[in-house]
Amino acid sequence: MNKKAGLCLGAVLFFLVQSAGFAKGFQSWVENFACGDASYKVMSLCKPSGDPETLNACRSQDLEITQAGDTKKYKLPQLSKSVAKTIKDAGGSFHELFLVKQACAKMDGAPVEIFYYSIGGGSAPDAEAWSVYDAKGALLEEKDPRFGKAVEYPFERMKPVRSIMPQ
């Protein structure tokens, strides 16, 4: 098979896999919010659970952060090195962590964006994680004092991410 035919076959297979996901009830979700000088766009491929007590089933979540005209793209969860190491050292995995809540809050007079990830319950080392971004959209490490303050933000004041949270 020549290179051109291989690329065409690859494109067709990708389209069929994506179509199969939508055929099984998966939907694309896009959520936009801003905090400080950065804007955030979360894109998810999820299937509604149909149960108000059960999280929707998601295949993937992607993040775009735009600040001063510059856009960066990430696969979620995007975790600081120290948070990722803690989960990995405890034998955990990131593949079932999904962004379920977010908030924009002021810490030491400056806005921070707070992401809360969960696997939907349980107490395993990888059952939940936090990411915190500064006003320019840069990911903060755990040693930053704003990180510690951000994870103490009142959970009930955080906004649900519609793609994963039941309607």
Residue frames as a rotation matrix with the C-alpha (Angstrom) as fourth column:
MET 1
0.593 0.805 0.000 0.00
0.805 -0.593 0.000 0.00
0.000 0.000 -1.000 0.00
ASN 2
-0.255 -0.697 0.670 1.43
0.619 -0.650 -0.441 3.38
0.743 0.303 0.597 -0.91
LYS 3
-0.869 -0.215 -0.447 1.69
0.492 -0.481 -0.726 6.27
-0.059 -0.850 0.523 1.54
LYS 4
-0.797 0.602 0.045 -1.26
-0.563 -0.768 0.305 8.21
0.219 0.218 0.951 0.07
ALA 5
-0.047 0.796 -0.604 -3.58
-0.191 0.587 0.787 5.20
0.981 0.152 0.124 0.24
GLY 6
-0.381 -0.183 -0.906 -2.45
0.768 0.482 -0.421 4.54
0.514 -0.857 -0.043 3.82
LEU 7
-0.993 0.021 -0.119 -3.27
0.046 -0.847 -0.529 8.12
-0.112 -0.531 0.840 4.84
CYS 8
-0.453 0.884 -0.118 -6.71
-0.690 -0.263 0.675 7.88
0.565 0.387 0.729 3.21
LEU 9
-0.012 0.417 -0.909 -7.40
0.268 0.877 0.399 4.57
0.963 -0.239 -0.122 4.94
GLY 10
-0.713 -0.324 -0.621 -6.29
0.675 -0.081 -0.733 6.08
0.187 -0.943 0.277 8.26
ALA 11
-0.910 0.408 0.079 -8.62
-0.414 -0.906 -0.090 9.07
0.035 -0.115 0.993 7.80
VAL 12
-0.144 0.893 -0.425 -11.56
-0.493 0.308 0.814 6.78
0.858 0.327 0.396 6.97
LEU 13
-0.161 0.031 -0.986 -10.89
0.626 0.776 -0.078 4.58
0.763 -0.630 -0.144 10.02
PHE 14
-0.947 -0.191 -0.259 -10.63
0.321 -0.605 -0.729 7.66
-0.018 -0.773 0.634 12.26
PHE 15
-0.644 0.764 0.035 -13.97
-0.698 -0.605 0.384 8.93
0.315 0.223 0.923 10.92
LEU 16
0.002 0.667 -0.745 -15.62
-0.123 0.740 0.661 5.54
0.992 0.090 0.083 11.46
VAL 17
-0.486 -0.235 -0.842 -14.35
0.757 0.367 -0.540 5.30
0.436 -0.900 -0.001 15.06
GLN 18
-0.988 0.138 -0.074 -15.59
-0.087 -0.875 -0.476 8.83
-0.131 -0.464 0.876 15.80
SER 19
-0.406 0.888 -0.218 -18.94
-0.698 -0.148 0.701 8.11
0.590 0.437 0.679 14.15
ALA 20
-0.167 0.310 -0.936 -19.33
0.358 0.904 0.236 4.91
0.919 -0.295 -0.262 16.16
GLY 21
-0.845 -0.185 -0.502 -18.90
0.534 -0.235 -0.812 6.93
0.032 -0.954 0.297 19.36
PHE 22
-0.808 0.585 -0.076 -21.65
-0.579 -0.811 -0.084 9.34
-0.111 -0.024 0.994 18.36
ALA 23
-0.265 0.728 -0.632 -23.87
-0.445 0.489 0.750 6.48
0.856 0.480 0.194 17.22
LYS 24
-0.299 0.093 -0.950 -23.65
0.660 0.739 -0.136 4.98
0.689 -0.668 -0.282 20.72
GLY 25
0.659 0.723 -0.204 -25.00
0.663 -0.432 0.611 8.16
0.354 -0.538 -0.765 22.29
PHE 26
-0.156 -0.770 -0.618 -21.78
0.874 -0.400 0.277 10.11
-0.461 -0.497 0.736 22.83
GLN 27
0.808 0.449 0.381 -22.05
0.564 -0.777 -0.280 13.85
0.170 0.441 -0.881 22.35
SER 28
-0.365 -0.889 0.275 -19.53
0.741 -0.456 -0.493 16.65
0.564 0.024 0.826 21.97
TRP 29
0.738 0.497 -0.456 -19.71
0.674 -0.571 0.468 19.25
-0.028 -0.653 -0.757 24.73
VAL 30
-0.290 -0.803 0.520 -17.95
0.639 -0.567 -0.519 22.61
0.712 0.182 0.678 24.76
GLU 31
0.717 0.456 -0.528 -17.77
0.697 -0.450 0.558 24.84
0.017 -0.768 -0.640 27.79
ASN 32
-0.101 -0.719 0.687 -16.14
0.515 -0.629 -0.583 28.29
0.851 0.296 0.434 27.91
PHE 33
0.858 0.299 -0.417 -15.20
0.513 -0.465 0.722 30.36
0.022 -0.833 -0.553 30.92
ALA 34
0.238 -0.771 0.591 -12.70
0.145 -0.573 -0.806 33.10
0.960 0.277 -0.024 31.78
CYS 35
0.842 -0.088 -0.532 -10.57
0.530 -0.050 0.847 33.87
-0.101 -0.995 0.004 34.80
GLY 36
0.111 -0.815 -0.569 -8.09
0.249 -0.531 0.810 36.72
-0.962 -0.232 0.144 35.04
ASP 37
-0.106 -0.270 -0.957 -6.41
-0.776 -0.579 0.249 37.34
-0.622 0.769 -0.148 31.70
ALA 38
-0.947 -0.320 -0.024 -7.04
-0.278 0.782 0.558 33.79
-0.159 0.535 -0.830 30.45
SER 39
0.162 0.976 -0.142 -10.00
-0.980 0.143 -0.136 32.15
-0.112 0.162 0.980 28.75
TYR 40
-0.743 -0.333 0.581 -10.62
-0.389 0.921 0.031 28.41
-0.545 -0.203 -0.813 29.04
LYS 41
0.140 0.751 -0.646 -12.39
-0.974 0.221 0.045 26.08
0.177 0.623 0.762 26.64
VAL 42
-0.585 -0.235 0.776 -13.13
-0.470 0.878 -0.089 22.53
-0.661 -0.417 -0.624 27.77
MET 43
-0.019 0.524 -0.851 -14.18
-0.951 0.252 0.177 20.05
0.307 0.813 0.494 25.07
SER 44
-0.536 -0.072 0.841 -15.56
-0.552 0.784 -0.284 16.68
-0.639 -0.616 -0.460 26.10
LEU 45
-0.406 0.458 -0.791 -16.91
-0.600 0.519 0.608 13.58
0.689 0.722 0.064 24.37
CYS 46
-0.893 0.126 0.433 -19.50
-0.362 0.372 -0.855 12.16
-0.268 -0.920 -0.286 26.79
LYS 47
-0.535 0.773 -0.340 -22.58
0.171 0.493 0.853 9.97
0.827 0.398 -0.397 26.92
PRO 48
-0.261 0.499 0.826 -25.38
-0.845 -0.532 0.054 11.16
0.466 -0.684 0.561 29.23
SER 49
-0.984 -0.172 0.049 -26.05
-0.170 0.810 -0.561 8.71
0.057 -0.560 -0.826 32.07
GLY 50
-0.284 0.954 -0.097 -29.79
-0.094 0.073 0.993 9.39
0.954 0.291 0.068 32.21
ASP 51
0.395 0.330 -0.857 -29.54
0.787 0.359 0.501 9.20
0.473 -0.873 -0.118 36.02
PRO 52
0.689 -0.085 0.720 -29.21
-0.186 -0.980 0.063 12.36
0.700 -0.177 -0.692 38.15
GLU 53
0.842 -0.372 0.391 -27.02
-0.379 0.108 0.919 10.46
-0.384 -0.922 -0.050 40.65
THR 54
0.442 -0.668 0.598 -24.55
0.623 0.709 0.331 9.02
-0.645 0.226 0.729 38.11
LEU 55
-0.108 -0.573 -0.812 -21.81
-0.352 -0.742 0.570 10.91
-0.930 0.347 -0.122 36.29
ASN 56
0.852 0.305 -0.426 -21.98
-0.481 0.133 -0.867 10.87
-0.207 0.943 0.260 32.51
ALA 57
0.485 -0.690 0.537 -19.54
0.529 0.721 0.448 8.50
-0.696 0.066 0.715 30.80
CYS 58
0.765 -0.285 -0.578 -16.77
-0.537 -0.778 -0.327 10.42
-0.357 0.560 -0.748 29.06
ARG 59
0.813 -0.526 0.250 -14.15
0.580 0.697 -0.422 9.23
0.048 0.488 0.872 26.63
SER 60
-0.282 -0.948 0.145 -11.96
0.930 -0.307 -0.200 12.31
0.234 0.078 0.969 26.59
GLN 61
0.836 0.396 -0.379 -11.62
0.466 -0.878 0.110 15.91
-0.289 -0.269 -0.919 27.68
ASP 62
-0.124 -0.852 0.509 -9.41
0.935 -0.272 -0.227 18.52
0.332 0.448 0.830 26.08
LEU 63
0.515 0.194 -0.835 -8.51
0.598 -0.779 0.188 22.01
-0.614 -0.596 -0.517 27.22
GLU 64
0.025 -0.510 0.860 -7.57
0.783 -0.525 -0.334 25.16
0.622 0.682 0.386 25.34
ILE 65
0.342 -0.008 -0.940 -6.19
0.716 -0.645 0.266 28.10
-0.608 -0.764 -0.215 27.31
THR 66
0.200 -0.231 0.952 -5.98
0.780 -0.550 -0.298 31.43
0.592 0.803 0.070 25.49
GLN 67
0.543 -0.131 -0.830 -4.09
0.573 -0.665 0.479 34.37
-0.614 -0.736 -0.286 26.93
ALA 68
0.095 -0.470 -0.877 -2.97
-0.336 -0.845 0.416 37.48
-0.937 0.255 -0.239 25.02
GLY 69
0.490 0.222 -0.843 -3.86
-0.859 -0.041 -0.510 35.84
-0.148 0.974 0.170 21.68
ASP 70
-0.564 -0.730 -0.386 -1.74
-0.740 0.654 -0.157 32.74
0.367 0.197 -0.909 22.38
THR 71
0.572 0.804 0.161 -3.64
-0.812 0.528 0.249 29.42
0.115 -0.274 0.955 22.58
LYS 72
-0.689 -0.724 0.028 -2.24
-0.713 0.671 -0.202 26.28
0.128 -0.159 -0.979 24.20
LYS 73
0.384 0.825 -0.414 -3.94
-0.733 0.545 0.407 22.88
0.562 0.147 0.814 23.98
TYR 74
-0.692 -0.549 0.468 -3.84
-0.721 0.513 -0.465 20.08
0.015 -0.660 -0.751 26.54
LYS 75
-0.158 0.587 -0.794 -5.34
0.044 0.808 0.588 16.65
0.986 0.058 -0.154 27.18
LEU 76
0.015 0.214 0.977 -7.10
-0.936 -0.340 0.089 16.55
0.351 -0.916 0.195 30.53
PRO 77
0.915 0.114 -0.386 -6.35
0.370 -0.615 0.696 15.94
-0.157 -0.780 -0.605 33.28
GLN 78
0.227 -0.867 0.444 -3.51
0.159 -0.417 -0.895 18.45
0.961 0.274 0.043 33.23
LEU 79
0.924 0.080 -0.373 -1.82
0.366 0.092 0.926 18.02
0.108 -0.993 0.056 36.59
SER 80
0.582 -0.784 0.213 1.17
-0.803 -0.595 0.005 19.71
0.123 -0.174 -0.977 38.18
LYS 81
-0.080 -0.722 -0.687 4.30
-0.439 0.644 -0.626 17.56
0.895 0.252 -0.368 38.37
SER 82
-0.843 -0.299 0.448 3.97
-0.516 0.214 -0.829 17.12
0.152 -0.930 -0.334 42.13
VAL 83
0.047 0.930 0.363 0.28
-0.853 0.227 -0.471 16.07
-0.520 -0.288 0.804 41.99
ALA 84
0.602 0.130 -0.788 1.00
-0.667 0.624 -0.407 13.63
0.439 0.770 0.462 39.14
LYS 85
-0.427 -0.849 -0.312 3.97
-0.431 0.494 -0.755 12.17
0.795 -0.188 -0.577 41.06
THR 86
-0.615 0.259 0.744 1.88
-0.742 0.127 -0.658 11.72
-0.265 -0.957 0.115 44.23
ILE 87
0.498 0.867 -0.013 -0.77
-0.797 0.452 -0.401 9.78
-0.342 0.210 0.916 42.31
LYS 88
0.462 -0.392 -0.796 1.80
-0.521 0.606 -0.601 7.71
0.718 0.692 0.076 40.42
ASP 89
-0.619 -0.768 0.163 3.82
-0.552 0.279 -0.785 6.92
0.558 -0.576 -0.597 43.60
ALA 90
-0.387 0.568 0.726 0.61
-0.752 0.261 -0.605 5.69
-0.533 -0.780 0.327 45.28
GLY 91
-0.822 0.013 0.570 0.02
0.244 0.911 0.332 3.29
-0.515 0.412 -0.752 42.39
GLY 92
0.149 0.956 -0.251 -2.75
0.160 -0.274 -0.948 5.38
-0.976 0.101 -0.193 40.89
SER 93
-0.550 -0.186 0.814 -3.59
0.817 0.083 0.570 6.22
-0.174 0.979 0.107 37.30
PHE 94
-0.744 0.232 -0.627 -4.93
-0.163 -0.973 -0.166 9.34
-0.648 -0.021 0.761 35.58
HIS 95
-0.975 0.220 0.031 -7.03
0.073 0.188 0.979 7.72
0.210 0.957 -0.200 32.85
GLU 96
-0.218 0.962 -0.165 -10.34
0.862 0.270 0.430 7.87
0.458 -0.049 -0.888 34.76
LEU 97
-0.408 0.039 -0.912 -9.95
0.610 -0.732 -0.304 11.40
-0.680 -0.680 0.275 36.18
PHE 98
-0.201 0.413 0.888 -12.38
0.844 -0.386 0.371 13.85
0.497 0.824 -0.271 34.60
LEU 99
-0.983 -0.097 0.157 -12.92
0.034 -0.931 -0.364 17.54
0.181 -0.353 0.918 35.21
VAL 100
-0.299 0.925 -0.234 -16.21
0.878 0.363 0.312 17.76
0.374 -0.112 -0.921 37.13
LYS 101
0.744 0.517 -0.423 -16.09
0.644 -0.723 0.249 21.21
-0.177 -0.458 -0.871 38.80
GLN 102
-0.308 -0.831 0.463 -14.34
0.838 -0.467 -0.281 24.51
0.450 0.302 0.841 38.25
ALA 103
0.722 0.496 -0.482 -14.18
0.661 -0.700 0.270 27.94
-0.203 -0.514 -0.834 39.85
CYS 104
-0.061 -0.689 0.722 -12.52
0.464 -0.660 -0.591 31.31
0.884 0.299 0.360 39.40
ALA 105
0.788 0.277 -0.550 -11.50
0.610 -0.224 0.760 32.74
0.088 -0.934 -0.346 42.78
LYS 106
0.532 -0.635 0.560 -9.22
-0.384 -0.771 -0.509 35.44
0.755 0.056 -0.654 44.17
MET 107
0.721 -0.454 -0.523 -6.18
0.690 0.532 0.490 34.28
0.056 -0.715 0.697 46.11
ASP 108
-0.137 -0.776 -0.615 -3.92
0.750 -0.487 0.448 36.96
-0.647 -0.401 0.649 47.56
GLY 109
0.048 0.286 -0.957 -5.74
-0.177 -0.940 -0.290 39.55
-0.983 0.183 0.006 45.44
ALA 110
-0.596 -0.291 -0.748 -5.18
-0.773 -0.043 0.633 37.76
-0.217 0.956 -0.199 42.12
PRO 111
0.505 0.860 -0.069 -7.56
-0.842 0.474 -0.257 35.49
-0.189 0.188 0.964 40.23
VAL 112
-0.768 -0.616 0.172 -6.88
-0.551 0.774 0.311 31.75
-0.325 0.145 -0.935 39.99
GLU 113
0.173 0.765 -0.620 -8.78
-0.878 0.405 0.254 29.11
0.446 0.501 0.742 38.04
ILE 114
-0.490 -0.254 0.834 -9.44
-0.721 0.655 -0.224 25.94
-0.489 -0.711 -0.504 40.05
PHE 115
-0.013 0.442 -0.897 -10.14
-0.735 0.604 0.308 22.56
0.678 0.663 0.317 38.42
TYR 116
-0.210 0.017 0.978 -11.43
-0.787 0.590 -0.179 19.62
-0.580 -0.807 -0.110 40.45
TYR 117
-0.297 0.016 -0.955 -11.07
-0.736 0.633 0.240 16.16
0.608 0.774 -0.176 38.88
SER 118
-0.137 0.284 0.949 -12.80
-0.792 0.545 -0.277 13.00
-0.595 -0.789 0.150 40.06
ILE 119
-0.955 -0.093 -0.282 -13.29
-0.242 0.794 0.558 9.39
0.172 0.601 -0.781 39.02
GLY 120
-0.176 0.982 -0.065 -16.84
-0.447 -0.021 0.894 9.58
0.877 0.186 0.443 40.38
GLY 121
0.778 0.448 0.440 -16.32
-0.567 0.202 0.798 8.30
0.268 -0.871 0.412 43.90
GLY 122
0.706 -0.504 -0.498 -14.07
0.517 0.847 -0.124 6.18
0.485 -0.170 0.858 46.03
SER 123
0.910 -0.413 0.041 -11.03
-0.304 -0.594 0.745 6.87
-0.283 -0.690 -0.666 48.17
ALA 124
0.583 -0.740 0.336 -8.22
0.803 0.588 -0.097 5.44
-0.126 0.327 0.937 46.03
PRO 125
-0.190 -0.757 -0.625 -5.10
0.537 -0.613 0.579 7.60
-0.822 -0.226 0.523 45.60
ASP 126
-0.967 -0.174 0.186 -6.30
0.243 -0.414 0.877 8.49
-0.076 0.894 0.442 42.12
ALA 127
-0.201 0.979 0.004 -9.96
0.964 0.199 -0.178 9.17
-0.176 -0.032 -0.984 43.06
GLU 128
0.879 0.477 0.002 -9.56
0.471 -0.866 -0.167 12.95
-0.078 0.148 -0.986 42.91
ALA 129
-0.279 -0.960 -0.002 -7.06
0.943 -0.274 0.187 15.66
-0.180 0.050 0.982 42.00
TRP 130
0.694 0.430 -0.577 -6.80
0.375 -0.901 -0.220 19.44
-0.614 -0.064 -0.787 41.71
SER 131
-0.241 -0.740 0.629 -5.22
0.955 -0.295 0.018 21.79
0.172 0.605 0.778 39.19
VAL 132
0.549 0.339 -0.764 -4.79
0.514 -0.858 -0.012 25.51
-0.660 -0.386 -0.645 39.79
TYR 133
0.025 -0.463 0.886 -3.94
0.949 -0.268 -0.167 28.11
0.315 0.845 0.432 37.14
ASP 134
-0.520 -0.253 -0.816 -2.74
0.565 -0.818 -0.106 31.67
-0.641 -0.516 0.569 37.69
ALA 135
0.228 0.690 -0.687 -4.30
-0.030 -0.701 -0.713 34.79
-0.973 0.184 -0.139 36.10
LYS 136
-0.127 -0.365 -0.922 -2.34
-0.911 -0.325 0.254 34.18
-0.392 0.873 -0.291 32.88
GLY 137
0.753 0.544 -0.370 -3.38
-0.646 0.717 -0.261 30.52
0.124 0.436 0.892 32.57
ALA 138
-0.230 -0.894 -0.385 -0.11
-0.610 0.441 -0.658 28.98
0.758 0.083 -0.647 33.83
LEU 139
0.604 0.405 -0.686 -0.42
0.143 0.792 0.594 25.76
0.784 -0.457 0.420 35.85
LEU 140
0.269 -0.470 0.841 0.71
-0.880 -0.475 0.015 26.21
0.393 -0.744 -0.541 39.47
GLU 141
-0.358 -0.458 -0.814 2.74
0.028 0.866 -0.500 23.67
0.933 -0.202 -0.297 41.41
GLU 142
0.485 0.592 -0.643 1.65
0.588 0.323 0.741 22.46
0.647 -0.738 -0.191 44.87
LYS 143
-0.247 -0.678 -0.692 4.45
0.968 -0.199 -0.151 24.42
-0.035 -0.707 0.706 46.56
ASP 144
-0.708 0.107 0.698 2.88
0.130 -0.952 0.278 27.72
0.694 0.288 0.660 45.38
PRO 145
-0.935 0.331 -0.129 0.91
0.100 -0.102 -0.990 29.14
-0.341 -0.938 0.062 48.38
ARG 146
-0.426 0.818 -0.387 -2.03
-0.889 -0.458 0.010 29.94
-0.169 0.348 0.922 46.06
PHE 147
-0.466 0.217 -0.858 -2.40
-0.329 0.857 0.396 26.22
0.821 0.467 -0.328 45.29
GLY 148
-0.840 0.080 -0.537 -3.02
0.486 0.551 -0.678 25.33
0.242 -0.831 -0.501 48.93
LYS 149
-0.737 0.598 -0.315 -5.50
-0.233 -0.663 -0.712 28.16
-0.635 -0.451 0.628 49.38
ALA 150
-0.475 0.552 -0.685 -7.29
-0.861 -0.130 0.492 27.27
0.182 0.824 0.537 46.14
VAL 151
-0.563 0.257 -0.786 -7.94
0.017 0.954 0.300 23.65
0.826 0.156 -0.541 47.11
GLU 152
-0.809 0.333 -0.484 -9.60
0.534 0.075 -0.842 24.93
-0.244 -0.940 -0.238 50.28
TYR 153
-0.827 0.554 -0.090 -12.09
-0.536 -0.732 0.420 26.91
0.167 0.396 0.903 48.18
PRO 154
-0.334 0.762 0.554 -15.68
-0.516 0.344 -0.784 25.96
-0.788 -0.548 0.279 49.19
PHE 155
-0.913 -0.076 0.400 -16.60
0.211 0.750 0.626 22.96
-0.348 0.657 -0.669 47.06
GLU 156
-0.074 0.987 0.144 -20.29
0.827 0.142 -0.543 23.91
-0.557 0.079 -0.827 47.02
ARG 157
0.393 0.181 -0.902 -19.41
-0.147 -0.956 -0.255 27.24
-0.908 0.232 -0.349 45.35
MET 158
-0.742 -0.668 -0.059 -17.65
-0.213 0.152 0.965 25.54
-0.635 0.729 -0.256 42.44
LYS 159
0.145 0.792 -0.593 -19.56
-0.892 -0.154 -0.425 25.26
-0.428 0.590 0.684 39.16
PRO 160
0.241 -0.020 0.970 -20.26
0.110 0.994 -0.007 21.83
-0.964 0.109 0.241 37.66
VAL 161
-0.713 -0.430 -0.554 -18.77
-0.565 -0.115 0.817 21.01
-0.415 0.896 -0.161 34.27
ARG 162
0.153 0.981 -0.117 -21.90
-0.870 0.077 -0.488 20.13
-0.469 0.177 0.865 32.27
SER 163
0.000 -0.154 -0.988 -20.33
-0.826 0.556 -0.086 17.43
0.563 0.817 -0.127 30.11
ILE 164
-0.720 -0.399 -0.568 -19.63
-0.056 0.849 -0.526 15.08
0.692 -0.346 -0.634 33.01
MET 165
-0.905 0.395 0.156 -22.25
-0.207 -0.089 -0.974 16.15
-0.371 -0.914 0.163 35.54
PRO 166
-0.568 0.764 0.304 -25.75
0.822 0.546 0.163 14.68
-0.042 0.343 -0.939 35.16
GLN 167
-0.712 0.380 0.590 -28.44
-0.002 -0.842 0.540 17.09
0.702 0.383 0.600 34.02
